[in-house]
Amino acid sequence: MPPIFKNWFFVRLVSLCLLGLWSSAPLLSQVAQKTKYPQWLEVDIGIIGVASKSILDKALNQAAKESLDGVLVKLDTPGGELQATRTMVKKILNSSVPVVVWVGPSGARATSAGAMIGLSANVLAMAEGTHIGASTPVQSNGADIGDSMKSKVMNDTVAFIESIAKQRGKDTEIAKSFVITALSLTSEQAKNQNICDLISNNKDDLLVRIHGKKWTPSNHVKGASKPAIDSAGATFIIYKQSFREKLLSLLSNPNLFYLLYLAGLMGLGYEISNPGMLFPGVFGAICLILAFIATSTLPVSFGAAALILAGIIMLFAEMFVPSFGALGIGGFIAFLLGSIFLVDPSGDQGLRVSLWTILPMAAVVAMASSFAGWLLLKTLSMKVSSGEHMLTGERGRVIRDFQKGAGSIKVAGEIWQARCIPKDGEPSSSASGPAKNQIVTVKRVEGMTAIVEMLDS
């Protein structure tokens, strides 16, 4: 075959290959998508409170935004705040991605508010050696609710957990018993009583076993077919808590709240009994605000605003009150904590404030108040440059003859009524005193009269 035909054959072969690849690109893309492993977001919410509420909310938003295949919530909690539980249950029930709650590993528990979180999931799984239930509401300090409110709170909580169980197809009578009789079930009992969907000792096995299970999305139309969970061979993306959430999680610990509350009361009490100590009062005020934030008595945003306001007041009070740094340091700490709690540095666009913005601003406020305090101290320590005391020791010139010891002098650019004293130091009403243009020395000032002494000739 001549070379020209060989070259032409090669060109046609290459062209056909390229055309075939181009035409099969959509098919290859579909195959790639089918063989792509599903991605799930794993999140650990800990004790139910302001921190777990924020963590779950952001995790669900992240999963929806990044089109992940689902959210796996690791649950090991003694319970927590009822209001935060209601918010979290609402988020789970209205999630646009499947939410699977796994009570694990072995030894974990989902008691009190944790049972409500577990029941609200699309799938509730438990590891062997775990338990769930005991959801009777109590006060934040663990004491029983008073008789006047107990019936109201109990009925409300019973209706709440019953509605969750009914929506997820769980045994409503058992769910109500969690609240009414504080019933608690092991994982095996929960599985047999239609509370737990399955028992699994690790998350990988769990996702394999629930693959293909039907779930109800928040926008599900009644009568339409339900989508299936895609979880076989899933890879996990671990949810990373922000510094703000870690701090709130720390505050959610009931032991720490108890210590903060007692420290706040003791600090303020000591300040009241010993006014002027300042440090106990500053320390107590900050501890009390943090304790109120931890229990949601103060919403986080309100508590943060209170900390910022208290911090600014302390920083500027440092300029006028000799606190030896107690107000300045306390104000800086309060301002910094308030700024961190006010806006989550890792929040959504438009509400995102970097920690590297908060820290310099806190430093600027602290330095500004410190500089203003330094200027004030410098001013207070300066020698007085005007007023009566500056006349003492000054020399003046007589501008009106002294008659009976009284006359007028000009000293430091001012004209003063004056009385002359003899050498023994007592004012004299009989002495004629110095004549006009003579030089005298001001010894002291009494009211609007300068007491002068005539210089030796």
Secondary structure as UniProt FT lines:
FT   HELIX           3..23
FT   HELIX           25..35
FT   STRAND          39..44
FT   HELIX           50..65
FT   TURN            66..67
FT   STRAND          70..75
FT   HELIX           82..93
FT   STRAND          99..103
FT   TURN            106..107
FT   STRAND          109..111
FT   HELIX           113..119
FT   STRAND          123..126
FT   TURN            128..129
FT   STRAND          131..133
FT   TURN            140..141
FT   HELIX           147..167
FT   TURN            168..169
FT   HELIX           172..180
FT   STRAND          184..186
FT   HELIX           187..192
FT   TURN            193..194
FT   STRAND          198..199
FT   HELIX           203..210
FT   TURN            211..212
FT   TURN            218..219
FT   TURN            222..223
FT   TURN            232..233
FT   STRAND          235..238
FT   HELIX           243..251
FT   HELIX           254..273
FT   TURN            275..276
FT   HELIX           279..294
FT   TURN            295..296
FT   HELIX           300..317
FT   TURN            318..320
FT   TURN            324..325
FT   HELIX           326..342
FT   TURN            345..346
FT   TURN            349..350
FT   HELIX           355..381
FT   HELIX           388..391
FT   TURN            392..393
FT   STRAND          395..403
FT   TURN            404..405
FT   STRAND          406..411
FT   TURN            412..413
FT   STRAND          414..421
FT   TURN            423..424
FT   TURN            436..437
FT   STRAND          439..446
FT   TURN            447..448
FT   STRAND          449..454
//
